Amino acid sequence: MTDIYKDSAQSIDNRVADLLGRMSIEEKIAQMHAFWLLLSEDGRHEVRTDAFTGADDGDRLKAKLSFGLGQITRPLGSRPVDPAAGVRALNRLQKFLVEETRLGIPVISHEECLSGIMAQGGTLFPSSLAFGATFDPALIEEVGRVIGQEARSIGCRQGLAPVLDVARDARWGRTEETFGEDPYLVGLLASRYVRGLQGRDRDFLATLKHYAGHSLSEGARNHAPVNLGWRELNDTFLLPFEMAVRLADAGSVMPAYHDIDGEPCHASHHLLTKVLRDDWGFDGLVVADYIGISLLYKHHGVASDPAEAAALAFKAGLDVELPGDDCASHLRQALARGLIGIDTIDAIVHRILTEKMRLGLFENPYTDEAAIALQTPEAIDVARRVAQKSVVILANDGILPLAETKTIALIGPTADDPLALLGDYSFPVHLIVSDLKDAATSVITPRTAFEARFGTERVLYAKGCHILEARQSGAPVFPGDVPDMTTLSQTSPVSTGLDLIPAAVEAARQADVAIVCVGDLSGIFQTGTVGEGSDTDTLVLPGVQQALLDAVVETGTPVIVVITSGRPYTLGGLEDRVAAQVMAFFGGQEGGAALADVLTGVVEPSGRLSISVPRSGGASPYFYNHKFKSSGTPVARHFGSRYPFGHGLSYTDFVYEDLTLDRASVQSEEGSVGVSFTLRNVGQRGGTETPQLYVRDLVCSVVRPIKELKAFRRIFLEPGESACVTFRVPTDMFSFTGQEGFRIVEPGMFELMIGSSSAAIHLRSQIEVTGPVRRIEGDWKMVSRAFVSHP
């Protein structure tokens, strides 16, 4: 007779109850953690080790595996491995767990997938900031779908993405991983990414991270404390997570490393259970960020040892420790000391087993190596379209689009470096110290693209300077490595060499136009100028790139500056002296081709900034949706943004007119307002405009931002064509966290603003919300709708 838990005809609840009743405490604990192994096709798996995450005990590995395993950490994403060989090795581990352990519980394989599946041969997508600049939710759902297909094909069933941190301080290295600085935009794009990644049946788990407030760290430093109140946390930083849970049924959440007002997120029952499960109805798995539980006793000092740290985290609401079992292996000790109860462990294991059965792992534990599908034409096409739609024209004196008869000086350290188009969680960059000679061969650099478009004889290339002369891991110092961090003196690896600048100047003098490509090289833990653990104290271009730009501008040749980066940078006062300025972020493997398409007008520019460009590093943290008094009193000279959120130019011109509202007032109870206007293309070319609706609460019981994005829509119009655009916004979206700590809609006057950016407001009106103060509970209307008609 088939055991109930092995019978797929039985309900999942019955199967889980049966299996849980058979498990020993060792087998239960084994489901509550992962191992980080270097898998082998012959079954001789090795323990991975590094300075940050530590290592597991290799001698005891097989004995531990005999009890089962919850997850396997990055089996194909931890080192260069042929995908087919990697799948065979993963299947070998799965075969042992399914066929040679007492209960045969399969393991979940997780990988990173922030900008494509982070494994050798995966399609290299643009960075999340580029995703945000598209303002195209449907396209981002396509991105999630094709990344999910690639991930499933190599046996991965959980992806550690997307990042829902709301950007606040561009100095923070992980800014590149965010969708931008507006919580509604972040939440909407993340929800669509999750929907695409997980599929209709949620047979793959997206992981929302870093829960929550990670981007508001002290001084924009990685892991640093976050100091903010509940209202701002809920309205700004939790909103995207709530949207992804309620709208997209996200399957997993990962807490952040920091503490909020003294409480580490990994030990927060309020965040992990009260808010996430009780208030929002989340029913998936909460997985630790790598060594996040260990930091409770190693860094935060809220636990005395691994057993106490494990008890704190799992009682708070955590389900699975990643990447290994540093603390989970001490749970028996925690039980004996009375730090955690068996009922808590049973509830956690019940959730884990439920998810494994939902994923279908008990019926289909193995991966077909013949079905691996990476770098498919569909995936490459989606990556190309994202790269094209994310290019933002910040300024243009008319030099763009470029005529293909021009002679171009293509200058700069990012013009011909494949890694300069990739973010920190792309495979070639994340494993920068590994032997990855061929990992970035699929990347089309700007030089390759422009030479193909203009011909090599009309493209004069000069590197101009280095950003980093050698890509290496260096020697990052982690907290606790030295007795006194405040007196530590560290040397930057950024190049200071000026010797390549004269050749760049000569190339500029010989050309009709100079395209100067500057920006970042991404890399984690100070292996790059941006990325996780690669924070900065300035928004000046890294190294001597400003000196290079100064020298080229002085030649008098018209200069187009292209910034490929993970954060916005200033140009040292040259903004008014360059002919054009372009933000291209990290464009992925198709980034160079997309840039050439847009700059030559083959593709009309349509990217919009999802993050403001502060006037200087001194303005940080800066974001468009700030409070009225954020400017200081008197207004600080460094405050503000030349290129704000939502900004982006086209090669044509648009006019906004005829604003109307479908009512003068609206009830706070289940109401909505329709905002209509006419958009006309009055230029000579077809183009895409992205109208944006902002709302300001004019009088409120708490201080509110000066404006907040509530609706947007990409609209393509031919020359002379017009469209009637209507945004319908539910009154639920006028809500905020009130003085009592819960979300309310409050009656009063609201200003409605239609603009082409957060600063360029073309039309204004007001609406009155009437009726009682209404508390929002349970599901609520979180998304506006847009309707476009062409007369």
Salt bridges, closest charged atoms under 4 A:
ASP3 OD1 - ARG22 NH2 3.41
ASP18 OD2 - ARG22 NE 2.99
GLU26 OE2 - ARG332 NH1 2.28
GLU27 OE1 - ARG102 NH2 2.65
GLU41 OE1 - ARG88 NE 2.64
ASP50 OD2 - ARG48 NH1 2.71
ASP56 OD1 - LYS64 NZ 3.00
ASP57 OD2 - ARG60 NE 2.99
GLU99 OE1 - LYS95 NZ 2.76
GLU112 OE1 - LYS209 NZ 3.13
ASP136 OD2 - LYS389 NZ 2.79
ASP136 OD2 - ARG714 NE 3.84
GLU141 OE1 - ARG192 NE 2.54
GLU142 OE1 - ARG145 NH2 3.94
GLU142 OE1 - ARG385 NH2 2.83
ASP165 OD2 - HIS210 ND1 2.74
ASP169 OD2 - ARG171 NH2 2.68
GLU177 OE2 - ARG174 NE 3.00
ASP203 OD1 - ARG152 NH2 2.70
ASP235 OD2 - ARG704 NH1 3.71
ASP235 OD1 - ARG743 NH2 3.55
GLU242 OE2 - ARG246 NE 2.86
ASP249 OD1 - ARG202 NH1 3.04
ASP279 OD2 - LYS274 NZ 2.74
ASP283 OD1 - ARG202 NH1 3.03
ASP283 OD2 - ARG358 NH2 3.18
ASP305 OD2 - ARG337 NH1 2.99
ASP319 OD2 - ARG277 NH2 2.71
ASP319 OD1 - ARG351 NH2 2.69
ASP325 OD2 - LYS64 NZ 3.00
ASP346 OD1 - LYS28 NZ 2.71
GLU355 OE2 - ARG202 NH2 3.05
GLU355 OE1 - ARG358 NH1 3.07
GLU363 OE2 - ARG15 NH2 2.71
GLU369 OE1 - ARG88 NH1 2.67
GLU378 OE2 - ARG145 NH1 2.81
ASP381 OD2 - ARG385 NE 3.05
ASP416 OD2 - ARG447 NH1 3.22
GLU451 OE2 - ARG447 NE 3.09
GLU532 OE2 - ARG174 NH1 3.27
GLU554 OE2 - ARG577 NH2 2.95
ASP576 OD1 - ARG642 NH2 2.33
GLU590 OE1 - ARG384 NH1 3.28
ASP597 OD2 - ARG384 NH2 3.01
ASP597 OD1 - ARG453 NH2 2.76
GLU604 OE2 - ARG685 NH2 2.51
GLU657 OE2 - ARG680 NE 2.50
ASP662 OD1 - ARG663 NE 3.09
ASP662 OD2 - ARG728 NH2 2.48
GLU669 OE1 - ARG774 NE 3.92
GLU670 OE2 - ARG774 NH1 3.80
GLU670 OE1 - LYS781 NZ 3.64
GLU689 OE1 - ARG608 NH2 2.99
GLU708 OE1 - ARG704 NH2 2.82
GLU708 OE1 - LYS710 NZ 3.97
GLU721 OE2 - HIS790 ND1 3.07
ASP732 OD1 - ARG774 NH2 2.43
GLU751 OE2 - ARG764 NH1 2.91
GLU777 OE2 - ARG775 NE 3.73
ASP779 OD1 - ARG246 NH1 2.77
